[in-house]
Amino acid sequence: MRELDTALIHKRQVQDKKFQDQMSKVFRAFLNQPKTMLMVSVETGILRANICRYIAKWRKQDRVQVQKKGICLISKHRAGFYTTNPELFNAKTNDQ
């Protein structure tokens, strides 16, 4: 029983490390230049659902911001271009 608990704890730690690595990779991708979630997903190979989850978390912490809205180069649809670079953040408004 004790070996099983240890194995489960180890598996959980490995999973947590994987998501932490993904999160930092996504953060760096948005840091270089504003991109859509789909652009970062294609660039990093990380599922867009995970990227969406990270964006939601960072928005609560004011670590990411929609820098502009425009046409995604991949989907050719209107989308938000996000950035994690504080130098590119827009001034705070009431609708953000």
C-alpha positions as CSV (number, residue, x, y, z in Angstrom):
1,M,0.0,0.0,0.0
2,R,2.8,2.4,0.9
3,E,4.5,1.7,-2.5
4,L,1.3,2.5,-4.3
5,D,1.0,5.9,-2.4
6,T,4.6,6.7,-3.3
7,A,4.0,5.9,-6.9
8,L,0.9,8.1,-7.0
9,I,2.7,11.0,-5.4
10,H,5.6,10.7,-7.9
11,K,3.2,10.5,-10.8
12,R,1.4,13.7,-9.6
13,Q,4.7,15.5,-9.2
14,V,5.7,14.6,-12.7
15,Q,2.4,15.9,-14.0
16,D,2.7,19.1,-12.1
17,K,6.2,19.6,-13.5
18,K,4.8,19.0,-17.0
19,F,2.2,21.7,-16.6
20,Q,4.7,24.2,-15.0
21,D,7.0,23.7,-18.0
22,Q,4.1,24.2,-20.4
23,M,3.0,27.4,-18.5
24,S,6.5,28.9,-18.7
25,K,6.8,28.0,-22.4
26,V,3.5,29.7,-23.2
27,F,4.4,32.7,-21.1
28,R,7.6,33.2,-23.0
29,A,5.8,32.8,-26.4
30,F,3.5,35.7,-25.5
31,L,6.4,37.7,-24.2
32,N,8.3,38.1,-27.5
33,Q,5.4,39.6,-29.5
34,P,1.6,39.7,-29.3
35,K,0.0,36.5,-30.6
36,T,-3.3,34.7,-30.6
37,M,-3.8,31.5,-28.6
38,L,-3.9,29.5,-31.8
39,M,-0.6,30.9,-33.0
40,V,1.0,30.0,-29.7
41,S,-0.6,26.5,-29.8
42,V,0.9,25.8,-33.2
43,E,4.3,27.3,-32.2
44,T,4.6,25.4,-29.0
45,G,2.6,22.2,-29.6
46,I,0.6,22.8,-26.5
47,L,-3.2,22.3,-26.6
48,R,-5.2,25.5,-26.9
49,A,-7.4,24.5,-24.0
50,N,-4.4,24.6,-21.7
51,I,-3.3,27.9,-23.1
52,C,-6.8,29.3,-22.5
53,R,-6.6,28.1,-18.9
54,Y,-3.2,29.7,-18.4
55,I,-4.5,33.0,-19.9
56,A,-7.5,33.0,-17.5
57,K,-5.2,32.5,-14.6
58,W,-2.8,35.2,-15.7
59,R,-5.6,37.7,-16.4
60,K,-6.7,37.4,-12.7
61,Q,-3.1,38.2,-11.8
62,D,-2.8,41.0,-14.3
63,R,0.2,39.2,-16.0
64,V,-1.3,39.1,-19.5
65,Q,-3.4,41.5,-21.5
66,V,-5.1,41.7,-24.9
67,Q,-2.8,44.1,-26.8
68,K,-5.0,44.4,-29.9
69,K,-7.7,42.6,-31.8
70,G,-7.0,41.6,-35.4
71,I,-7.0,38.8,-37.9
72,C,-5.2,35.6,-36.8
73,L,-2.6,34.6,-39.3
74,I,-3.5,30.9,-39.0
75,S,-7.3,30.8,-38.7
76,K,-7.9,34.1,-40.7
77,H,-10.6,35.0,-38.1
78,R,-10.8,37.9,-35.8
79,A,-9.0,37.2,-32.5
80,G,-7.3,38.8,-29.5
81,F,-3.6,39.2,-29.6
82,Y,-2.2,38.6,-26.1
83,T,1.0,39.8,-24.6
84,T,2.8,39.0,-21.3
85,N,5.3,41.9,-21.9
86,P,4.4,44.7,-19.4
87,E,6.0,47.2,-21.8
88,L,3.3,46.5,-24.3
89,F,0.4,46.6,-21.9
90,N,-2.3,49.2,-22.8
91,A,-3.4,51.7,-20.1
92,K,-6.1,50.3,-17.9
93,T,-9.7,51.1,-18.8
94,N,-13.0,50.2,-17.2
95,D,-13.9,47.5,-19.7
96,Q,-10.7,45.4,-19.0
